[in-house]
Structures are given as C-alpha cells and as structure tokens.
Amino acid sequence: VVLSHLMSKDCELGIESIARTQCAINKFSHGGFDKIVTLGWDYRADCSTPIADVVKTYILNNSSIDENSIISIPKSRDTVGDALYCLDFFADIKLFRINIVTSDYHVDRTKIIFNTIFCNAVPIEVNGVSTTANFDPSIMQHEKQSLEAFFRTFEGVDFSSKKQIFTALSKNHPFYNGTTYPPVFIPEFSV
C-alpha cells in the first residue's frame, strides 16, 4: 500500500511521493506480494486526476509490475480514509499481511490508524522513506495532533463495524463531512 503525498497540477509527483512509490515498487518486486495499492483523491483544484491514478501510472512507467497487480483507490483524502477505503476494498479478500509505505515521520501514526481500523486482524508493517521532515518539531507536533484528532473523531466507535466507522468519518471528520471539502457518500453496510 502506497500512501500518496503531493503532486503538481501537471500530475508530476513530488519528491516525497516519488520516494514512497519507488520504495513500494522495490518492496513489491522483492516481497512476494499479490497487489500494490495506490491511494488518494483528486485533491488539487487545478487538476482533476486523482493522485492514486498518478502513482499507478508512475509504477507502470517505472517498473515491470503488471497493471492487473495495481489497485487504484481514488477515494481517500487522508491517512484515515486510506485505511478505511483499504478495509472496505479488501473486505472479501483473505489478507495475510499488509505492507504500507509512507514517510519516516508518518510511520507511527500510520501504524496506529491502520491497526485500529483493521482491528489488529492482519499483520501490518509500515515502512518510512527517509526525509528531513523527521527532524522538524512542527511536523512531529502535527503528527501528534492528527493522532489525537483521530481518536476524538472515532470516540466510542466499534471498529468491527464498517458502518460505524464510515458514519463517524462522515459526521466528525472535516475532510469528509462537508466542512473542508464536499461531503462523501456513505455506503450502505449490513454490519
């Protein structure tokens, strides 16, 4: 699973996005994985292409990975959405492990979010590409605050219920409830 970072309006991946994607290509090529998942929505007002699709194209152009092995999920708007939309996509697939690639400063928060959303039901390994941001106190403070916001957003949620998770996301998270970006459609779940 590749957690996207940034891209330009011309669909050029930023340095950190390229580093994450290259790391994912290497892990996939040498790790015995069946699928590589790209994530991220069309977050730029000046570009209608989801970053998940841009990362997928980068993988196709810079590796020998078959297109059928790449899953693009262009719905998530942040790490919480990344975990939730992965959970939804993989609901009917037997998972043996998930290997996530992000940046070094984002490893701890990613691990907590994915393990929480997946109810610790599958082994999750998080790899962080090296950045200078790992030494930036303001970025590390942002990571801490974001994790605190995650726990507030999902307070009292039964994480074994996708319906409860999606409902909390759509009501409490500003990236999904219409506060910051347009609201998301909440799928119907039986559980």
Disulfide bonds with the S-S distance in Angstrom:
none
